[in-house]
């Protein structure tokens, strides 16, 4: 995927961290020509048992954005907690995490050739472990690789834990391309102990994305650092939602936007406004209600009738509103920076807010108020 040095003061998951504005390279703004955003879609978390009765394996695919070493990996291990069951069993076994090359061809599955590996016991680690390789494997920019999870316990059907991914039960509408060819594959045991790989999904419409931070040298990272999906907020009447955006030192032009939303009812259009956070529109567009999915959340894409030139060093907002009462809803994804995921694996230039008529605040979730660590499911079209 070609990268363009487009500065919005963010470090998106789309490219490696190469500086474009004189800032720290590990935190610099580097994005694809698609622009900036969360890029992800998710309705919930989806776990995959590593081992279990099916002796399942899991792989997270990615395309390297640098040539050089991979020093460690961070991901989401899920166990039985808060009275829930089915995530783990017994002593949770021992998991092997390997880096494998790609098989090539059209399927792009793990080759079975391990470039490096490490083992750990989930019982001894937290939910978001950083696993380091004894000897850092070298990758080549532009090539596909796979992080493969297998259970090496003597009785993996009884002793196992799970790995979490982002999950959605449908993929509706035209969405932005997910950066770095990230994908989730499930491996099932075939004859002779061979692993047969396929895209993860129990149904044809299911869709998974990895929760993964691939750590290289010199502050390089790639992956998706969103690790939770929060409850929706309504859009309509006094109720609005928005994504805050902070621009960097350069000015860029936004042509359009992707948003993942759901229509709740009514015949009022959805209005999307890009403007200053303090008020005042730079550009806006309306979406006919029939173009917004109703049976589940889905992507919509809008091309603004007038492209917006974003002023440098400014606080902006992408706002969703409608005149009809509770016509639509949108819900954000939580950033995993609190749990060690690097800021270059999420949108690091703003956060999601809602307004129920009493003013703009961050999201409510898990008893918290004015939370400022989530983003809408969105992406911007930024001119080259």
C-alpha positions in Angstrom: 0.0 0.0 0.0 1.5 3.3 -1.0 2.0 5.9 1.7 1.6 9.6 1.5 3.0 12.0 4.1 -0.3 13.5 5.1 -0.2 15.3 8.4 -3.3 15.6 10.6 -1.3 15.2 13.8 -2.0 11.5 13.9 -0.1 8.3 13.4 -2.6 6.0 11.7 -2.2 2.2 11.3 -1.9 2.6 7.6 1.9 3.0 7.3 5.2 2.8 9.2 6.2 5.7 11.4 8.3 7.8 9.2 8.3 11.5 10.1 6.9 14.1 7.8 6.6 17.1 10.0 9.9 17.2 11.9 8.4 15.4 15.0 9.6 12.2 16.7 9.5 9.6 13.9 7.8 7.1 16.2 4.9 9.5 16.6 4.9 11.1 13.3 1.9 11.4 11.0 2.1 8.9 8.2 -1.0 7.7 6.4 -2.2 6.2 3.1 -3.8 8.3 0.4 -7.1 7.3 2.0 -6.3 9.7 4.9 -6.7 9.2 8.6 -9.1 7.4 10.8 -9.7 4.3 12.9 -10.4 2.2 9.6 -11.8 -0.6 11.6 -15.3 -2.1 11.9 -16.4 -4.0 15.0 -19.6 -4.9 16.8 -18.0 -6.8 19.6 -15.1 -9.0 20.5 -14.7 -12.5 19.1 -12.5 -15.1 20.9 -10.9 -18.1 19.3 -9.9 -21.0 21.6 -6.3 -22.1 21.0 -6.5 -25.8 21.3 -9.8 -27.1 22.8 -11.8 -30.0 21.3 -11.1 -28.8 17.8 -7.3 -28.3 18.4 -7.7 -24.9 16.7 -4.9 -22.6 15.8 -5.1 -18.9 14.9 -3.1 -16.6 12.7 -3.0 -12.8 12.3 -1.8 -11.8 8.9 0.0 -8.5 8.2 2.0 -6.8 5.5 5.4 -5.5 6.7 5.9 -1.7 6.4 9.6 -1.8 7.1 12.6 -3.9 6.4 14.3 -4.9 9.6 13.7 -6.8 12.8 10.5 -7.6 14.7 11.3 -7.5 18.4 8.0 -8.3 20.1 4.2 -8.7 19.7 1.3 -7.6 21.8 -2.2 -9.1 21.6 -5.3 -9.8 23.7 -5.5 -13.1 25.7 -8.9 -13.8 27.1 -9.7 -16.1 30.0 -12.7 -17.0 32.1 -13.5 -13.9 34.1 -16.5 -12.3 35.8 -18.5 -15.6 35.8 -18.1 -16.2 32.1 -17.0 -19.5 30.8 -15.8 -21.0 27.5 -12.7 -18.8 27.1 -10.3 -21.0 29.0 -10.1 -24.4 30.7 -7.8 -26.3 33.1 -4.4 -24.6 33.7 -4.8 -22.8 30.3 -1.9 -24.7 28.8 1.1 -23.3 27.0 0.8 -21.1 23.9 3.4 -20.9 21.2 3.5 -17.6 19.2 5.4 -17.9 15.9 6.2 -15.6 13.0 5.7 -17.4 9.7 6.2 -16.4 6.1 3.3 -16.4 3.7 2.5 -19.4 1.5 2.1 -17.2 -1.6 -0.5 -17.9 -4.2 -4.1 -16.6 -3.9 -4.9 -17.9 -0.4 -2.1 -16.1 1.5 -2.1 -18.4 4.5 0.9 -19.3 6.8 3.6 -21.3 5.1 4.4 -23.5 8.1 8.0 -22.2 8.1 8.6 -20.6 11.4 11.0 -17.6 11.3 10.9 -17.2 15.1 8.8 -18.4 18.0 8.3 -17.9 21.8 6.1 -19.7 24.3 4.2 -18.4 27.4 1.7 -19.6 29.9 -1.5 -17.5 29.8 -2.0 -18.3 33.5 1.3 -16.4 34.2 0.5 -13.4 32.0 -2.0 -10.6 31.9 -4.7 -10.0 29.2 -2.4 -8.0 27.0 1.1 -9.6 27.2 4.0 -8.3 25.2 5.9 -11.4 24.0 9.5 -11.0 22.9 11.4 -13.4 20.5 14.7 -14.7 21.7 16.1 -13.8 18.3 14.4 -11.0 16.4 13.3 -12.2 12.9 13.9 -9.8 10.0 11.0 -8.9 7.7 11.0 -7.2 4.3 8.7 -4.2 3.6 5.8 -5.1 1.4 5.9 -8.9 2.2 3.1 -10.7 4.0 3.7 -12.5 7.3 1.6 -14.3 9.9 1.6 -14.3 13.7 0.5 -17.9 14.5 -0.9 -19.1 17.8 -0.8 -22.8 18.7 -1.3 -24.8 21.9 1.7 -27.0 22.8 0.2 -28.4 26.0 0.2 -32.2 26.4 -3.6 -32.1 26.7 -4.7 -29.0 24.7 -8.4 -30.2 24.6 -8.5 -29.7 28.4 -5.9 -26.9 29.0 -6.4 -23.9 26.8 -7.0 -20.1 26.7 -8.4 -17.9 23.9 -7.1 -15.0 21.7 -9.5 -12.1 21.1 -10.1 -10.3 17.8 -12.5 -7.5 16.7 -15.7 -9.1 15.4 -18.7 -8.0 13.4 -21.6 -10.2 12.3 -22.0 -8.5 8.9 -20.0 -6.4 6.5 -22.4 -4.0 5.0 -21.7 -1.1 2.7 -18.5 0.2 1.1 -15.8 0.5 3.7 -12.3 1.8 3.7 -9.5 -0.6 2.9 -8.0 -2.0 6.1 -4.3 -0.9 6.4 -1.5 -3.4 6.0 -3.6 -6.3 4.7 -4.5 -7.3 8.3 -6.7 -10.4 8.5 -7.6 -13.2 10.9 -7.3 -16.9 9.9 -8.3 -20.0 11.7 -6.5 -23.3 11.5 -8.2 -26.6 11.9 -6.4 -30.0 12.1 -6.6 -32.2 9.1 -5.3 -35.6 8.3 -1.8 -36.4 9.6 -1.9 -33.4 11.9 -1.6 -30.8 9.1 -3.3 -27.5 9.7 -5.9 -26.3 7.1 -6.2 -22.5 7.1 -9.2 -20.4 6.2 -10.4 -16.9 7.0 -11.9 -16.8 10.5 -15.7 -16.8 10.4 -18.4 -19.3 11.4 -20.8 -17.7 8.9 -20.4 -16.2 5.5 -21.1 -12.6 6.7 -18.9 -12.7 9.8 -15.8 -10.5 9.8 -12.8 -10.4 12.0 -9.8 -8.1 12.5 -6.7 -8.7 14.6 -6.0 -6.9 17.8 -2.3 -6.8 17.4 0.8 -4.6 17.8 3.8 -5.7 15.9 6.9 -4.0 17.4 10.0 -3.3 15.4 13.2 -1.5 16.2 13.5 2.3 16.4 9.9 2.8 17.5 8.3 1.1 14.5 4.9 -0.4 15.0 2.0 -1.7 12.9 -1.3 -3.3 13.6 -4.6 -2.4 15.3 -4.6 -1.2 18.9 -8.4 -1.0 19.3 -9.5 -3.6 21.9 -13.1 -3.1 22.8 -16.4 -1.9 21.3 -18.6 0.5 23.3 -22.4 1.1 23.4 -24.0 3.2 20.8 -25.4 6.8 21.1 -28.5 8.1 19.2 -28.4 10.6 16.4 -31.5 12.7 15.9 -33.1 15.9 17.2 -30.9 17.2 20.0 -28.8 14.1 20.0 -25.5 14.2 18.0 -22.2 12.4 17.9 -18.9 13.7 16.6 -15.2 12.8 16.1 -12.7 15.4 17.2 -9.7 16.0 14.9 -6.5 17.9 15.7 -4.6 19.0 12.7 -0.8 19.3 12.5 1.5 21.9 11.1 0.6 21.3 7.5 -2.8 22.0 5.8 -4.5 19.2 3.8 -7.7 18.8 1.8 -10.5 16.4 2.7 -12.7 15.2 -0.1 -15.0 12.8 1.7 -15.5 10.4 4.6 -16.4 6.8 5.5 -18.6 6.3 8.6 -20.1 3.1 10.1 -23.6 3.8 11.3 -27.1 2.3 11.6 -30.5 3.7 10.8 -33.0 3.3 13.6 -36.1 4.7 11.8 -37.7 7.7 10.3 -37.3 9.4 6.9 -34.9 12.2 7.8 -31.5 12.4 6.1 -28.2 12.1 8.0 -26.1 15.2 7.9 -22.3 15.0 8.1 -20.5 18.2 8.8 -16.7 18.8 8.9 -15.9 22.0 10.7 -14.3 23.7 13.7 -14.9 22.1 17.1 -16.0 25.4 18.4 -18.5 25.9 15.6 -18.6 26.8 12.0 -18.8 24.5 9.0 -16.0 23.9 6.4 -18.1 21.5 4.4 -21.1 19.2 4.8 -23.2 16.6 3.0 -26.4 14.8 3.6 -27.1 11.1 3.2 -30.6 9.8 2.2 -32.0 7.5 4.9 -32.4 4.7 2.4 -28.6 4.6 1.9 -28.0 3.8 5.6 -28.3 0.1 6.7 -31.1 -0.8 9.1 -30.6 -4.5 10.0 -27.1 -3.9 11.3 -24.4 -1.2 11.4 -22.8 -0.6 8.0 -20.5 1.7 6.1 -21.5 4.7 4.2 -19.2 6.8 2.0 -19.8 10.5 1.4 -18.0 12.7 -1.1 -18.4 16.3 0.0 -19.8 18.7 -2.6 -17.1 21.1 -1.7 -13.7 19.8 -0.6 -12.5 21.2 2.8 -9.0 22.6 3.2 -8.1 21.9 6.8 -6.3 24.7 8.6 -3.1 23.9 10.3 -2.9 23.5 14.1 -6.6 23.6 14.6 -9.3 21.6 16.5 -11.9 20.3 14.1 -14.9 18.0 14.4 -16.7 15.5 12.1 -20.3 15.8 13.3 -23.3 13.5 12.6 -26.8 15.0 13.1 -30.4 14.6 11.9 -33.6 16.5 12.4 -35.6 13.4 13.1 -35.7 12.1 16.7 -33.4 9.1 17.2 -33.0 8.4 13.5 -29.6 6.9 13.6 -26.9 5.6 16.0 -23.1 5.2 16.0 -20.8 3.5 18.4 -17.0 3.8 19.0 -14.1 1.5 19.5 -11.9 1.8 22.5 -8.2 2.6 22.2 -5.8 0.1 23.8 -3.1 2.5 24.7 -3.9 2.1 28.4 -2.9 -1.6 28.0 0.4 -1.0 26.2 -0.7 -0.8 22.5 1.3 1.9 20.8 -0.3 5.2 19.8 0.7 4.5 16.2 -1.8 1.6 16.1 -4.9 3.8 16.7 -6.1 7.3 15.6 -4.1 9.5 17.9 -5.5 12.9 17.0 -8.9 13.2 18.8 -11.7 11.1 20.3 -15.4 10.5 20.0 -18.0 12.6 21.8 -21.8 12.8 22.0 -24.3 15.6 22.8 -27.7 14.8 24.2 -28.7 18.4 24.3 -26.6 19.4 27.3 -23.3 19.9 25.6 -20.4 17.8 24.2 -18.8 15.2 26.4 -16.7 12.0 25.9 -18.5 8.7 25.8 -20.2 7.0 28.8 -19.1 3.4 29.4 -18.7 1.0 32.3 -19.9 3.6 34.7 -17.4 6.2 33.5 -18.3 9.6 32.2 -16.6 11.8 29.6 -14.3 9.0 28.5 -11.7 10.3 26.0 -10.2 7.1 24.7 -12.5 6.0 21.9 -13.0 6.8 18.2 -15.9 6.5 15.9 -15.6 3.9 13.2 -14.5 6.2 10.4 -11.9 7.2 7.8 -11.2 10.4 5.9 -10.5 10.8 2.2 -7.5 13.1 2.0 -6.3 14.5 -1.3 -2.8 13.5 -2.4 
